[in-house]
Amino acid sequence: MTQPRGRVTVQRLLDGALEVYERSGPVGFTMTAVTEVSGVSVGSLYHHFGSFDGLAAVLYERCMDDLLVTLIAALHRSRTARTGTRAMAVAYLDWVAAHRTEAHFVHASAYATFVPDHAERLAAAKLPRMLEIAAWLQPHITERRVVDLPLPLIEMLVIGPVAETSRRWLAGAPGIDLEEAARVLPDRIWASVRAT
């Protein structure tokens, strides 16, 4: 198989997996369903991903990367610590609204069986984006505009509220409105990371 043909096969499998997930959710997300929708054989799936869990891990990696790229773009359009923090929160909620299936896959994957076996790979894939966010934040931390905490804790303060809001919205919880959250949460998130 030529390399370009292999890339096409990989893309068909990933597109098929997302289509299956959109139609059937986690319950219907099976290897049989994905190979049927994509028109790609089980053998090819194993050749490119090693297993169905391997395919799920790559799909998660791609969805997460798209989300992180969106957050980083919001940061780079911002000049101040306040506008950057607020922009990241709004960008997260906007991405979820615009990419409901991908967002559902990312949020549901915290409980998925593929994560433990691929945790190291997923963390390694996420690291360059997280370092980019850290690099944007560092001058603001140094200048005491943002609280000096380990990056994972800053991530929890900034992303935690919008991630939980998104999870509940995706689950259909009553009273959760992403537009309202985008109006209300950013200033409160900024208050939680602003250095006093």
C-alpha positions in Angstrom: 0.0 0.0 0.0 1.4 3.4 -0.9 1.7 6.0 1.7 -0.9 8.4 0.3 -3.4 5.5 0.1 -2.6 4.6 3.7 -3.4 8.1 4.8 -6.7 8.0 2.9 -7.5 4.7 4.7 -6.7 6.1 8.1 -8.8 9.2 7.4 -11.8 7.0 6.2 -11.5 5.0 9.4 -11.4 8.1 11.6 -14.2 9.8 9.8 -16.2 6.6 10.0 -15.5 6.3 13.7 -16.7 9.9 14.3 -19.8 9.2 12.2 -20.6 6.1 14.2 -20.1 7.9 17.4 -22.4 10.8 16.3 -25.2 8.4 15.4 -24.9 5.8 18.1 -22.9 7.2 21.0 -20.5 5.1 23.1 -22.9 2.1 23.1 -22.8 1.7 19.3 -19.2 2.6 19.0 -17.9 -0.8 17.8 -15.3 -2.0 15.4 -18.0 -3.7 13.3 -19.9 -0.4 13.0 -16.8 1.6 12.1 -15.6 -0.9 9.5 -19.1 -1.0 7.9 -19.5 2.8 7.8 -15.9 3.4 6.5 -15.9 0.5 4.1 -12.4 -0.5 5.4 -11.6 -4.0 6.5 -10.9 -5.1 10.0 -7.4 -6.1 8.8 -6.7 -2.6 7.6 -7.9 -1.2 10.9 -5.5 -3.4 12.8 -2.7 -2.6 10.3 -3.0 1.1 10.8 -4.1 1.3 14.5 -3.1 -2.0 16.1 -6.5 -2.4 17.6 -9.9 -0.8 17.9 -8.7 0.9 21.1 -5.8 2.2 19.1 -8.2 3.8 16.6 -10.2 5.3 19.5 -7.0 6.7 21.0 -6.0 8.4 17.7 -9.5 9.8 17.3 -9.3 11.2 20.8 -5.9 12.7 20.1 -7.1 14.4 17.0 -10.2 15.8 18.7 -8.2 17.0 21.7 -5.6 18.6 19.4 -8.3 20.5 17.5 -9.7 21.8 20.8 -6.2 22.8 22.1 -5.3 24.6 18.8 -8.5 26.6 19.2 -7.6 27.6 22.7 -4.1 28.6 21.7 -5.4 30.7 18.8 -7.7 32.5 21.3 -4.7 33.2 23.5 -2.5 34.5 20.7 -5.3 37.0 19.7 -5.2 38.3 23.3 -2.8 40.9 24.7 -3.5 40.8 28.4 -3.7 38.0 31.0 -7.3 38.9 31.6 -8.4 38.9 27.9 -6.4 35.7 27.3 -7.9 33.8 30.2 -11.4 35.0 29.3 -10.8 34.2 25.6 -9.7 30.7 26.4 -12.8 30.0 28.4 -15.1 31.4 25.7 -13.2 29.5 22.9 -13.6 26.2 24.8 -17.4 26.7 25.0 -17.6 27.8 21.4 -15.7 24.8 20.2 -18.0 22.5 22.1 -21.1 24.1 20.6 -19.5 23.9 17.1 -18.1 20.4 17.4 -20.7 18.6 19.5 -19.7 15.0 18.5 -16.0 15.6 18.9 -16.6 17.3 22.3 -18.8 14.4 23.4 -16.1 11.9 22.4 -13.4 13.9 24.3 -15.5 14.2 27.5 -16.8 10.7 27.5 -13.4 9.3 26.9 -12.4 10.0 30.4 -14.3 6.9 31.3 -13.4 4.8 28.2 -11.5 1.6 28.3 -8.9 2.7 25.7 -7.4 5.5 27.9 -5.3 3.5 30.4 -3.4 1.5 27.7 -2.8 4.7 25.7 -2.4 7.2 28.5 1.3 7.8 27.9 0.9 8.3 24.2 -2.1 10.7 24.7 -0.2 12.7 27.3 2.8 13.0 25.0 0.6 14.2 22.1 -1.0 16.8 24.3 2.3 18.0 25.8 3.5 20.4 23.0 0.1 22.2 23.1 0.2 22.5 26.9 3.7 23.9 26.7 2.5 26.5 24.2 -0.2 27.5 26.6 2.4 27.6 29.5 4.7 29.7 27.4 1.9 32.3 26.9 1.1 32.3 30.6 4.6 32.4 31.9 5.3 36.2 31.4 2.0 36.9 33.1 3.0 34.7 36.0 6.4 36.3 36.2 4.9 39.8 36.2 2.5 38.7 38.9 -0.6 39.2 36.8 -1.5 35.5 37.1 -1.2 33.5 40.2 2.0 31.4 40.5 0.7 27.8 40.6 1.8 24.7 38.8 0.3 24.6 35.2 -2.0 21.7 35.9 -3.7 23.7 38.7 -4.0 26.7 36.5 -5.5 24.4 33.9 -8.0 23.2 36.5 -9.0 26.7 37.4 -9.4 27.9 33.8 -10.6 24.7 32.0 -12.4 23.0 34.9 -15.5 25.2 35.0 -16.0 25.2 31.2 -15.2 21.5 30.9 -17.8 20.6 33.5 -20.4 22.9 32.0 -19.7 21.3 28.6 -20.1 17.8 30.1 -23.4 18.6 31.6 -24.6 20.4 28.4 -23.6 17.4 26.3 -25.4 15.1 28.7 -28.6 17.2 28.3 -28.7 18.4 31.9 -31.5 20.9 32.5 -30.6 24.5 33.0 -27.2 24.5 31.2 -26.9 27.0 28.4 -23.5 27.5 26.7 -24.2 31.1 25.7 -25.1 32.0 29.2 -22.0 30.2 30.5 -19.9 32.2 28.0 -21.3 35.4 29.4 -21.0 34.5 33.1 -18.0 32.2 33.6 -15.0 34.0 32.0 -14.9 36.9 34.5 -15.2 34.4 37.4 -12.5 32.2 35.9 -10.2 35.3 35.6 -10.9 36.1 39.2 -9.7 32.7 40.2 -6.3 33.0 38.5 -5.6 36.7 38.9 -2.8 37.4 41.2 -3.9 39.6 44.1 
